[in-house]
Amino acid sequence: MKRLLLFSVLCLFFINLSAQTKTWIGPSEGFFSEPTFWSPSGVPGSSNDVIIPTGSNIILNGANIKSIVLQGNAIAIMAHDLIFSSSSSIAANATLNCTSGVLQGSGTLTNNGNFNVNGGISIRDTVTIINNGAFTVNSTGFLYLGYGSPILNNTASGVINLNAESGTLYGQVGELTIINSGLIKRAQGTGDYRIEIPLKNNNGTISVENGDLSISNPATVLTDGIYNVAEESILNLNHTFTCVGTLTGQLDGSINWAGTLNIDPGTETFLNFNDPEGFNWMSGQFSGDGTLTNIGIMNWESSSSKSIRGISTLTNEGVINENATGLLLFGYGSPTLNNTTSGVINLNAESGSFYGQSGVLTVINTGLIKRAQGAGDYKIEIPLQNNNGIISVEKGVLTLSHPATVLTDGIYNVSSDGILNLNHTFTCVGTLTGQLDGSINWAGTLNVDPGTEAILNFNEPEGFNWISGQFSGDGTLTNIGTMNWESSSSKSIRGISTLKNEGVINENATGSLYFGYGSPTLNNMASGVINILTDGSISGQNGYVTIINTGIIKKDLSTGNFIIDGFITNSAPGKIISEMGLLQFGYGTFQGDGILTGNGSIGLHNATVFEGTVSPGGIPGTLTYNGNYISSANAILSTELYGPNAGIEYDVFDIQGNAIMEGNIDLSLGFAPNVDDEFIVATTTGNITQCNLPPTVSAEFEGSRYTFDVICRNNNEVVLTVNEIALGITDNTLNNLSFYPNPTNGNFKIDLGKEYADLTLQIFNMFGQVISSQKYASAKLIDQEIIASQGIYFVKVHTKEGASKTFKVIKR
């Protein structure tokens, strides 16, 4: 029994001895392996806690211990392996200088002072370094973390100084982690320092003040955080990295994204970098099916391809500068680029494209897409959907060319050095408007959905140019600005689509506009003007063509032929004007009580019975009718007599064929003829086979009433002969008015001769359109101005009782 008791006591003694703390008592730069440098004596082992007291300086030339504590201002130099298994620490002013070897084991080392890496070392197993002080890498080489799952945890008070000229935090086999809630700083070294192990949960600060810093491990997670880069420095985000929360900072240098930026599904990350250098997307992809929101400045740089994948959304609330000539790929899913109301996308590259791969791809714009740099053609080849923002082309060319593009309202501005091309198929909704000092060129299929109306409101001289392609969709496209039909390429309107014109259409193209494959309609409203300025045609393909005119269709400039086939309705106050060349209505029908006028040639469908008004000249002139003319009892021949010279001072209707002359004559007299003066107001090259015109017509001039005999003479001309001159009703014709000067530079006066009440003054252009109207409660002298271009105008003064006077005015 006594022997057993003695044995137990001895075992407890030796167990206690083996777990004791050993304190360094050796000389400065003494070796850890010297037994006499320790108290109690003996080299510490795996069961010993080691204390390096204040003022000590030790060389760790190989140690396998339980723990180590550097106190006060102690200095330890790690020159070989250091293995520890329990909690260890470095005091606030103490220093651990690592020159070589392996730091390994299962312990935790809390650094409150200085941990310096001055050589190639590695950290292994499950070692955790908690850095509350300064962790400084001074050596150019590899700092290995691996063969296990070591962690470097840089806390809120910690600073990791990457001072080496270049080097790498390199991972070997295992799960390796850097956690940063403090500051990772690169303030020395001009080369590239690389962090190739996972930087996880970074919500601290990364500051690159000198040289470059590259982060390139696929398990990297940037959780919020501040990222500062000094001028001429770069922070590279390579490989795959995941972003969470808000990333912000001061960028006098650049952050270059050149890998895969991942946002987890259902989460949103914000990039808030507002400085000129911005956050640069160099290459790689954005994926993960989450939302990346830019609220600062993002630059797309380099010619390397970039892509957005899955159902990821890139939302722009700040500025994106597309500076790279290359491809931005959308695909392999249904990604979205959403440019919000505060967002600006600057397409600055010389050329490039948004290009779609397999999948459903979308660009949404409620902000501004701007092309202000680059002389080439930048293409958006993915759907631009729901565009009700602004597209501004200040320089170069921007081309939209995807069949799923939808222009929903929106403002489209093009400068004199820019072109906006609308190619392929695009759908229009709402009102499209803008400032066009340059051109919008429509060269694809413009679609308006059934039962809907899209409005084009572009009033500038360059206008909205239809180059080629078709209008379809069975809806209504309304032009209230200026539309130009350009180029010789064919254009067509299909289905039951309606092109409605309330503005100006300029037909500048020598080519064909086809109506067909259905029953489309061209409806020229009362305010609409269609200027036909070249040779060409409007014709039908497999279907019915309908043209309704209550405005003005005018042929001018070209001396050739323009042919219109279809079902034509020209209803009052509609005018069809031929000023030059031949305007021919071919196959189909022609009806309506509108006006045919001008100084050129015009022809209707064969066998058309005309029921409207023929008014040659516009001002006195000659209108040539191509073919046999057949008029009904409702038809009117309107003629102006301003002097004795045919075609110059009075109107002539020249019929190149036979004629049936039915209806009435509306006479306007602008001078005082004599009895027996005759005026040949209609001629035929064939015969007048039937003449049922009124026997006489009358008109007033300067208080006298002139009566004319109407005679169909020689079966080939209609002659008006003065047979009576009588006094008119002077009190109701405002005979005492005087107008001066005439011609005028625009300003004119009308002396009424006496005071009149309730007067109206109207100014008409040569097409009979009112360009000005002014009411006067009472007046004796009127001072007015013609605010329009040079030409011939008519000024009419009339009272509420019906008394009136019209002056023909020349503005120079």
LUMMAR-931116 format. One record per residue (C-alpha): x, y, z. Coordinates in pm, whole numbers, padded with zeros to 5 digits, always signed. Each point is the difference from the previous one (the first is absolute). Example, Ala and Ser with C-alpha at 12.3 -4.5 7.8 and 13.67 -1.06 7.14 Angstrom:
2
+01230-00450+00780 +00137+00344-00066 
***
This chain:
812
+00000+00000+00000 +00281+00247+00085 +00172-00078-00329 -00322+00067-00195 -00053+00333+00174 +00359+00108-00067 -00040-00089-00370 -00317+00214-00031 +00166+00301+00159 +00298-00028-00235 -00232-00019-00307 -00188+00313+00105 +00334+00178+00051 +00128-00086-00344 -00336+00086-00167 +00009+00340+00165 +00366+00044-00095 -00069-00084-00368 -00284+00257-00026 +00189+00284+00164 +00069+00343-00146 +00352+00070-00117 +00137+00354-00007 +00283+00126-00220 +00303+00117+00197 +00256-00024-00275 +00215+00272-00160 -00096+00226-00289 -00036-00206-00320 +00052-00318+00195 -00129-00323-00149 -00324-00157+00109 +00169-00345-00004 +00243+00083+00284 -00130-00175+00320 +00175+00239+00238 -00176+00303-00142 -00326-00106+00160 -00150+00006+00344 -00056-00265+00109 +00291-00137-00194 -00057-00208-00307 -00120+00059-00356 -00379+00054-00003 -00207-00279-00152 -00351-00058-00126 -00147+00018+00349 +00167+00328+00098 -00138+00352-00009 +00285+00233-00097 +00046+00358+00118 +00240+00241-00167 +00018+00284+00251 +00038+00375-00061 +00342+00100-00134 +00081-00348-00133 +00130-00082-00347 -00021-00368-00100 +00073-00205-00311 -00261-00272-00050 +00212-00261-00176 -00263-00273+00022 -00268-00042+00264 -00292-00232+00073 -00181+00153+00294 -00344+00044+00148 -00009+00382-00021 +00220+00307-00018 -00047+00349+00143 +00221+00296-00101 -00028+00257+00274 +00072+00375+00006 +00255+00089-00270 +00138-00350-00042 +00136-00106-00339 -00013-00351-00141 +00162-00110-00326 -00159-00305-00163 +00283-00167-00191 -00142-00352-00012 -00328-00180+00061 -00226+00115+00283 -00268-00245+00110 -00256+00097+00266 -00334-00138+00107 -00158+00257+00228 -00081+00369+00027 +00306+00221-00042 +00056+00373-00025 +00231+00284-00095 -00024+00305+00226 -00068+00352-00126 +00368+00094-00035 +00140-00345-00056 +00124-00129-00337 +00013-00336-00174 +00238+00006-00299 -00049-00299-00230 +00294-00073-00231 -00061-00366-00087 -00175-00313+00110 -00356-00116+00060 -00252+00134+00247 -00225-00290+00067 -00217-00187+00248 -00350+00055+00135 +00052+00310+00208 -00117+00361-00028 +00257+00283-00009 -00139+00341+00092 +00225+00280-00122 -00037+00327+00187 +00342+00119-00107 +00207-00075-00311 +00004-00315-00210 +00266+00047-00273 +00051-00236-00291 +00358+00058-00114 +00053-00324-00193 -00176-00294-00156 -00218-00167+00262 -00316-00203+00009 -00298-00023+00233 -00159-00344+00024 -00248-00231+00169 -00273+00180+00195 +00210+00294+00115 -00204+00318+00047 +00173+00336+00012 -00216+00274+00148 +00159+00328-00095 -00085+00295+00222 +00327+00174-00074 +00230+00007-00306 +00055-00301-00224 +00274+00112-00241 +00130-00188-00305 +00342+00134-00099 +00133-00296-00198 -00022-00051-00374 -00111-00358-00030 -00275-00235+00113 -00192+00007+00322 -00162-00343+00000 -00328-00077+00171 -00100-00360-00040 +00011-00367+00084 -00296+00045+00226 -00232+00291+00061 +00204+00288+00141 -00167+00341+00051 +00141+00350+00001 -00264+00215+00172 +00072+00371-00028 -00229+00166+00255 -00138+00354+00003 +00319+00133+00165 +00236-00211-00209 +00222+00109-00289 +00149-00237-00257 +00290+00180-00171 +00097-00151-00335 +00334+00179-00039 +00195-00243-00217 +00109+00106-00347 -00214-00288-00120 -00116-00330+00139 -00285-00235+00061 -00225-00121+00276 -00022-00345-00147 -00224-00290+00090 +00093-00364+00001 -00224-00301+00065 -00282+00081+00240 -00256+00269+00086 +00183+00325+00047 -00153+00326+00115 +00074+00368+00054 -00271+00190+00186 +00034+00378-00006 -00194+00239+00219 +00293+00237+00035 +00250+00139-00252 +00196-00180-00270 +00251+00252-00129 +00254+00005-00279 +00211+00309+00057 +00340-00119-00121 +00127-00192-00300 -00060+00083-00366 -00079-00352-00122 -00309-00217+00022 -00079-00167+00329 -00247-00287-00035 -00246-00143+00249 -00070-00345-00140 -00183-00142+00300 -00363+00074+00087 -00059+00349+00137 -00329-00066+00177 -00249+00231+00162 +00196+00313-00081 -00190+00286+00163 +00310+00193+00087 +00224+00225-00209 +00238-00092-00279 +00235+00285-00086 +00244-00010-00292 +00229+00298+00043 +00293-00124-00207 +00047-00270-00261 -00272-00251-00082 -00202-00248+00203 -00171-00299-00161 -00271-00210+00166 -00046-00325-00188 -00163-00288+00179 -00342-00137-00103 -00122-00015+00361 +00059+00371+00062 -00299+00182+00155 -00010+00380+00015 -00259+00081+00265 -00049+00377-00005 +00337+00167+00063 +00197+00305-00103 +00240-00024-00294 +00242+00291-00043 +00249+00015-00288 +00257+00276-00038 +00100+00159-00328 +00207-00231-00226 -00092-00303+00212 -00234-00286-00086 -00216-00243+00196 -00061-00307-00216 -00299-00226+00064 +00086-00313-00194 -00147-00352-00015 -00340-00040+00172 -00116+00224+00283 -00336+00041+00172 -00131+00342+00102 -00244+00073+00283 -00133+00332+00133 +00152+00333-00110 +00353+00044-00132 +00131+00356+00004 +00321+00201+00020 +00229+00270-00140 +00135-00090-00343 +00277+00229-00121 +00136-00319-00155 -00195-00295-00140 -00183-00308+00113 +00023-00246-00289 -00255-00282-00010 +00135-00277-00223 -00166-00316+00124 -00345-00123+00099 -00199+00229+00226 -00268-00204+00173 -00315+00121+00180 -00202-00268+00174 -00367-00048-00104 -00245+00235+00169 +00272+00236+00122 +00115+00344-00116 +00347+00153+00008 +00073+00371-00047 +00313+00145-00160 +00047+00358+00116 +00318+00136-00158 -00042+00358-00120 +00351+00105-00090 +00119+00052-00357 +00204-00319-00016 -00300-00201+00108 -00056-00372+00027 +00133-00159-00320 -00147-00314-00155 +00291-00135-00207 -00121-00352-00088 -00184-00298+00140 -00363-00035+00099 -00270+00100+00243 -00208-00293+00118 -00166-00158+00302 -00361+00102-00075 +00003+00296+00240 -00004+00377-00060 +00309+00219-00034 -00093+00368+00034 +00243+00272-00106 -00070+00329+00179 +00337+00153-00081 +00226-00024-00307 +00070-00326-00180 +00230-00016-00303 -00003-00280-00255 +00360-00017-00121 +00220-00209-00235 -00102-00192-00311 -00045-00328+00191 -00351-00143+00003 -00228+00050+00297 -00320-00184+00076 -00308+00004+00222 -00149-00342+00060 -00285-00195+00154 -00279+00217+00140 +00246+00257+00132 -00099+00368-00012 +00244+00288-00042 -00183+00311+00121 +00150+00341-00073 -00096+00296+00219 +00327+00182-00063 +00231+00024-00303 +00127-00282-00221 +00273+00096-00248 +00034-00253-00281 +00355+00080-00115 +00090-00337-00154 -00014-00110-00361 -00126-00352+00053 -00302-00210+00093 -00227+00010+00300 -00166-00339-00009 -00341-00072+00149 -00118-00355+00014 -00015-00351+00133 -00316+00093+00186 -00205+00321+00019 +00227+00275+00132 -00105+00367+00015 +00176+00335-00030 -00231+00253+00171 +00094+00366-00049 -00222+00187+00247 -00124+00361-00011 +00320+00126+00165 +00225-00223-00209 +00229+00109-00285 +00163-00248-00238 +00270+00168-00212 +00087-00202-00312 +00345+00151-00057 +00178-00279-00190 +00099+00050-00363 -00223-00298-00073 -00135-00305+00182 -00320-00179+00083 -00238-00138+00257 -00030-00352-00134 -00237-00275+00102 +00072-00367+00035 -00255-00274+00069 -00279+00109+00231 -00241+00287+00057 +00198+00322+00029 -00121+00347+00098 +00110+00362+00021 -00246+00231+00180 +00060+00375-00025 -00184+00265+00196 +00313+00216+00032 +00249+00122-00262 +00194-00205-00255 +00249+00235-00162 +00253-00028-00283 +00226+00305+00017 +00336-00147-00108 +00117-00231-00276 -00059+00041-00372 -00092-00362-00071 -00318-00202+00035 -00096-00129+00343 -00263-00275-00014 -00255-00105+00259 -00084-00350-00124 -00208-00111+00296 -00356+00112+00077 -00028+00359+00117 -00335-00036+00172 -00230+00254+00159 +00215+00294-00103 -00175+00308+00134 +00323+00175+00088 +00236+00201-00219 +00228-00120-00278 +00245+00269-00109 +00240-00041-00293 +00238+00294+00007 +00272-00156-00215 +00046-00310-00213 -00266-00263-00061 -00222-00197+00237 -00188-00297-00145 -00290-00183+00168 -00038-00334-00175 -00190-00264+00194 -00349-00122-00096 -00131+00021+00357 +00086+00370+00043 -00290+00206+00143 +00013+00380-00008 -00256+00109+00260 -00031+00377-00027 +00345+00150+00060 +00211+00291-00124 +00240-00057-00289 +00253+00278-00060 +00247-00012-00290 +00261+00270-00063 +00124+00110-00341 +00299-00240+00032 -00211-00299+00104 -00229-00268-00143 -00245-00227+00183 -00079-00313-00200 -00311-00205+00070 +00067-00330-00175 -00164-00343+00011 -00344-00006+00172 -00103+00248+00267 -00334+00072+00165 -00116+00353+00077 -00237+00095+00284 -00114+00346+00111 +00169+00318-00126 +00357+00013-00131 +00148+00348-00018 +00331+00186+00010 +00239+00253-00153 +00127-00117-00339 +00289+00205-00133 +00124-00333-00133 -00202-00295-00127 -00201-00290+00132 +00010-00263-00273 -00272-00266+00002 +00123-00295-00206 -00183-00300+00140 -00352-00093+00104 -00187+00252+00211 -00279-00177+00186 -00303+00151+00176 -00219-00253+00178 -00369-00040-00097 -00235+00251+00160 +00286+00228+00108 +00142+00326-00134 +00361+00115-00006 +00084+00364-00069 +00313+00136-00168 +00062+00363+00095 +00326+00111-00163 -00021+00353-00143 +00360+00085-00085 +00121+00030-00363 +00182-00334+00005 -00312-00173+00117 -00076-00368+00046 +00128-00182-00310 -00165-00313-00138 +00285-00160-00196 -00136-00349-00066 -00204-00279+00154 -00363-00010+00100 -00267+00128+00235 -00221-00275+00136 -00172-00131+00311 -00357+00109-00085 +00016+00308+00224 +00015+00373-00081 +00321+00197-00049 -00068+00374+00017 +00252+00256-00124 -00052+00345+00154 +00348+00129-00084 +00222-00050-00304 +00052-00340-00164 +00224-00047-00301 -00024-00291-00241 +00361-00047-00113 +00210-00229-00226 -00109-00210-00297 -00058-00309+00215 -00355-00131+00011 -00229+00083+00289 -00331-00161+00083 -00305+00031+00225 -00163-00332+00079 -00299-00168+00157 -00270+00237+00123 +00258+00251+00125 -00078+00372-00031 +00259+00269-00064 -00165+00325+00110 +00165+00330-00087 -00078+00315+00196 +00337+00162-00071 +00230+00000-00305 +00114-00299-00206 +00273+00071-00256 +00020-00265-00271 +00369+00042-00097 +00064-00353-00129 -00001-00122-00357 -00160-00335+00067 -00321-00171+00099 -00219+00010+00305 -00199-00323-00001 -00335-00049+00166 -00106-00358+00023 -00028-00341+00154 -00322+00123+00160 -00192+00328-00014 +00225+00276+00139 -00094+00368+00002 +00185+00327-00051 -00213+00270+00166 +00117+00355-00067 -00190+00213+00250 -00115+00364-00040 +00328+00128+00152 +00212-00246-00197 +00226+00082-00295 +00155-00268-00222 +00270+00150-00223 +00083-00222-00299 +00342+00125-00107 +00132-00281-00223 -00110-00249-00264 -00140-00327+00132 -00322-00167+00098 -00242-00107+00268 -00149-00330-00102 -00166-00311+00135 +00111-00358+00026 -00224-00291+00101 -00269+00207+00166 -00207+00317-00011 +00154+00345+00025 -00189+00288+00160 +00112+00363+00000 -00219+00256+00177 +00090+00366-00042 -00150+00298+00180 +00332+00187+00008 +00247+00078-00279 +00173-00242-00236 +00242+00203-00209 +00235-00097-00283 +00288+00241-00045 +00366+00031-00113 +00012-00309-00225 -00100+00033-00368 -00058-00375-00028 -00295-00222+00086 -00134-00115+00333 -00269-00268-00010 -00248-00079+00277 -00212-00316-00024 -00281-00087+00238 -00335+00105+00138 +00037+00377+00030 -00238+00227+00189 +00076+00371-00023 -00256+00173+00223 -00038+00373+00067 +00198+00185+00118 +00254-00239-00150 +00222+00123-00283 +00202-00193-00255 +00256+00235-00150 +00222-00068-00298 +00252+00281-00043 +00248-00178-00225 +00007-00317-00208 -00288-00250-00004 -00189-00127+00304 -00192-00299-00134 -00265-00202+00184 +00005-00339-00172 -00177-00323+00092 -00288+00012+00244 -00261+00268+00065 -00001+00371+00071 -00282+00178+00183 -00077+00295+00225 -00088+00369-00010 +00352+00130+00062 +00214+00227-00217 +00235-00066-00294 +00239+00290-00052 +00349+00108-00105 +00205+00094-00305 +00115-00349-00098 -00182-00302-00142 -00246-00227+00171 -00193-00308-00106 -00273-00207+00163 -00096-00365-00035 -00167-00084-00329 -00376+00057-00003 +00013+00201+00322 -00299+00234+00036 +00146+00301+00178 -00219+00161+00268 +00235+00251+00157 +00160+00333-00091 +00258+00062-00272 +00194+00316+00083 +00289+00053-00246 +00307+00191+00103 -00013+00076+00369 +00082+00348-00121 -00115+00047-00364 +00156-00278-00202 -00067-00311-00206 -00094-00343+00132 +00038-00277-00257 -00235-00299+00026 +00145-00324-00138 -00276-00208-00163 -00373+00026-00053 -00171+00226+00252 -00349-00088+00123 -00168+00230+00250 -00329-00039+00184 -00272+00254+00070 +00167+00061+00340 +00338+00089-00150 +00133+00357+00011 +00247+00171-00233 +00159+00273+00213 +00179+00267-00200 +00174+00328+00089 +00001+00293-00241 +00270+00253+00086 +00079+00121-00352 -00042-00078-00371 +00297-00237-00049 -00089-00373+00001 +00198-00216+00242 +00177+00302+00143 -00274+00235+00116 -00295-00234-00015 -00037-00376+00053 -00016-00262-00273 -00108-00363+00037 +00179-00186-00282 -00158-00343-00068 +00212-00247-00198 -00294-00202-00133 -00376+00018-00026 -00219+00169+00260 -00347-00012+00150 -00047+00344+00156 -00264-00015+00273 -00049+00199+00320 +00061+00362+00091 +00262+00273-00043 +00133+00190+00302 +00145+00331-00119 +00241+00228+00189 +00062+00341-00159 +00312+00204+00076 -00014+00272-00269 -00256+00201-00209 -00057-00157-00344 -00201+00160-00279 -00322-00110-00162 +00063-00267-00265 +00338-00095+00152 +00031-00376-00016 +00199-00254+00200 +00066-00359-00112 -00001-00173+00339 -00002-00364-00122 +00138-00170-00310 +00007-00357-00132 +00218-00180-00252 -00304-00213-00085 -00365+00095+00014 -00238+00131+00260 -00259-00272-00049 -00245+00140+00252 -00031+00351+00144 -00243+00073+00284 +00157+00304+00159 -00204+00300+00125 -00079+00250-00279 +00139+00293+00201 +00219+00068+00302 +00057+00323+00194 +00270+00152+00218 +00064+00338+00165 +00300+00225-00014 +00037+00344+00164 -00372+00060+00032 -00102-00123-00345 -00168-00326-00088 +00121-00179-00314 -00213-00258-00178 +00161-00251-00239 -00155-00224-00265 +00120-00362+00024 +00050-00160-00343 +00139-00342-00103 +00148+00114-00331 +00129-00206-00289 -00054-00313+00211 +00345+00047+00151 -00003+00306+00228 -00200+00168+00275 -00016+00378-00044 -00115+00270+00243 -00111+00321-00171 -00093+00325+00183 -00352+00099-00098 -00098+00244+00277 +00157+00229+00258 -00220+00139+00280 +00047+00177+00331 +00040-00231+00297 -00113+00045+00362 +00273+00235+00118 -00109+00007+00363 +00073-00372+00032 +00331-00034-00187 +00243+00223+00197 +00081+00191-00320 +00187+00288+00162 +00285-00216+00135 +00361+00070-00103 +00291-00244+00047 +00369+00102+00004 +00280-00069-00071 -00040-00279-00253 +00246-00170-00063 +00109+00003+00366 +00280-00131+00218 -00271-00141+00226 -00133+00310+00178 -00311+00161-00147 -00281+00241+00083 -00369+00003-00093 -00185+00332+00008 -00371-00079+00037 -00109+00355-00085 -00229+00014+00304 -00049-00172+00336 -00139-00356-00016 -00105-00223+00287 +00047-00378+00040 +00263-00049-00272 +00197-00318-00075 +00327-00002-00197 +00124-00331-00143 +00320-00081-00193 -00001-00300-00237 +00290-00167-00178 -00023-00096-00365 -00148-00340+00099 -00293+00169+00174 +00125-00086+00349 -00055+00259+00274 +00338+00103+00145 -00130+00289+00213 -00334+00123+00135 -00061+00314+00207 -00324+00152+00134 -00055+00375+00064 -00281+00141+00214 +00025+00317-00207 +00261+00143-00239 +00064+00262-00269 +00373-00068-00066 +00143-00353+00027 +00376-00061+00035 +00097-00366-00054 +00282-00231-00111 +00027-00318-00210 +00223-00227+00209 +00095-00258-00262 +00246-00057-00283 +00002+00196-00326 -00286-00069-00239 -00356+00090-00095 -00269+00038+00270 -00360+00114+00024 -00122+00240+00270 -00373+00002+00069 -00189+00255+00213 -00365-00070+00086 -00268+00119+00239 -00252-00204+00196 -00270+00122-00243 +00180-00172-00291 +00171+00298-00168 +00349-00102-00116 +00303+00097-00207 +00293-00219-00111 +00344+00124-00103 +00261-00200-00189 +00338+00079+00163 +00357-00073-00106 +00251-00037+00282 +00362+00049-00106 
***
